[in-house]
Amino acid sequence: MTEKWRVRESKRVTPEKKDVWASWSVRSTASDGREVWTRVDVSREAMNRLERGDVADATRQALRTQGRSPVEAAVKQGDDPPARIVCTPTGCKARA
């Protein structure tokens, strides 16, 4: 059976790379009590293009929800929360 995950909270963290504008650490919990933190990074390029309206809805939503929305989208598909998600002008994707 697929584990049921719930996204609980996000907190702003310092970006680890120069090409990242903003980062959040998002906590998810499983129904069995396990806890996973996902790092969500939004690229500087996405922020530069946001002002022109040239950015994917998923990236825009990640900014509005402080990183929670891409994690919620992953767990709704039945996946475990990824360790890292990167949001660029074209959308948000799980990365290793």
Secondary structure, DSSP 8 states (H G I E B T S, - for coil): ----EEEEEEEEE--SSTTEEEEEEEEEEETTS-EEEEEEEEEHHHHHHHTTT-S-HHHHHHHHTTTHHHHHHHHHTT----SEEEEETTEEEEE-
